[in-house]
């Protein structure tokens, strides 16, 4: 019961803070090719975490500048070439409502990215909120509850097989 109240309170806080933020319509046909700086929000789920590396590999092969956000204890699990591109956040930077703390918000708020990609397949208000704090024109995420209000490009991630979901995600990105 307490967890449900915390979740609903967090959703209300985020809705109020993002109330004035509007998603502008855009053509994605060349938007990703013209984009250079990417913020990648790695999945919270352990199974999805390793499967998501194929997205990082593809973007780097395309010459994109990557910044990766993940838990600080997971930075060491990243392939060596991505560790210096990671922003790790501590457990203390997550509020009691499972939202980013003011300290974490201030660390990432002033950064500009062309694209933010949230690789969480499950609903995660923490990462959805971060995707909207950062200054970016394009926000990409998986379809989930209320995702339309956070992202302007959605990919179906309903497949239970993580590998297939991330391959589908990669194929969607490759189209642009």
Secondary structure, 3 states (H helix, E strand, C coil): CHHHHHHHHHHHHHHHHCCCCCCCCCCCCCHHHHCCEEEEECCCCHHHHHHCHHHHHHHHHCCCEEEEEEEHHHHHHCCHHHHCCEEEECHHHECCCCCECHHHHHHHHCCECCEEEECCCCCCHHHHHHHHHCECCEEEEECCCCHHHCCCEEECCCCCCHHHHHHHHHHHHHCC
